[in-house]
């Protein structure tokens, strides 16, 4: 199942997105092609999603880089 996301994604949207994903973590992909702006909470959420097996499709380079930086930063905190 593919969930298409669009526009500005903020922390206030995460509860609704979590509900849409539900327990289908392994069988879902998030299409980020139309996402224009994200905040730090969304970046962390997307990183967690990916680590749980959710595919991130059409992820903008700036979002991908931010996810990688946050992941590296969290790895250094442990």
N, C-alpha and C positions, 0 to 999 in steps of 0.2 A: 504494500500500500504506500502511495506517495502523498505526502502532505505538502501542498504548495504554500509557501509563505511569501508575503509581499509587503512592501512599504517599510515603515520604521518599526523595528522590533525593540520593545522595552521590557523591563522587568515586570511591568503590569500585565503583559501578555503571557507570561510564562505559565501561570496557573491554568489558563485555558488551553495552552499548547500541551501541557502535561496531561490534561484530561483527554485531549484528542489522541495522544499517543497511547495512553492507557498501559496495558500490559503487553502490547504488541511490539515491544522493543526490537526484537530480532527480525520482524517482518515489515519494518517501516523504513522509509527514506524521507528526508526533508529536502525539498527543492527550494533552494535559496536564490534562484535566478532573479527574482523580482524584489529581493530585499535590498533596500537602499541605505539603511542606517541601523546600527545595533548599539546597545550599551554594554557595559562590562558584565552585567548579570547575564545577559543573553549569550555573550561570548563564553562565559564559564559554563552555562547550560549546554551550549552546542558542543563544547569540548567533552562534557560528561556524556552527552548523547552518543557521540562518536566512540568514546571509550567503551560504551555498553553495546556497541554493534550497530547503531543507527547510522545509515549512510547519509552523508551531507553532499547533495548534488548541486552543481553550479555555484559553489561557494566562491564569493568574490575574493580576490587575492588579499585585500586588506583584512578581511574577516579571517581567512585561513592563517595569515601571519599572526594576527592577534591571538587566535586560539593556540597556536604553537608557542607564543611567548608566555601566555598564561599557564600553559601546561608545564613549560620549563621552569617557570617561577615557582609553581606548586611543587615540582619535584625537588627543587633546592630547599624548600621549607621543611622537608622531612629528613 
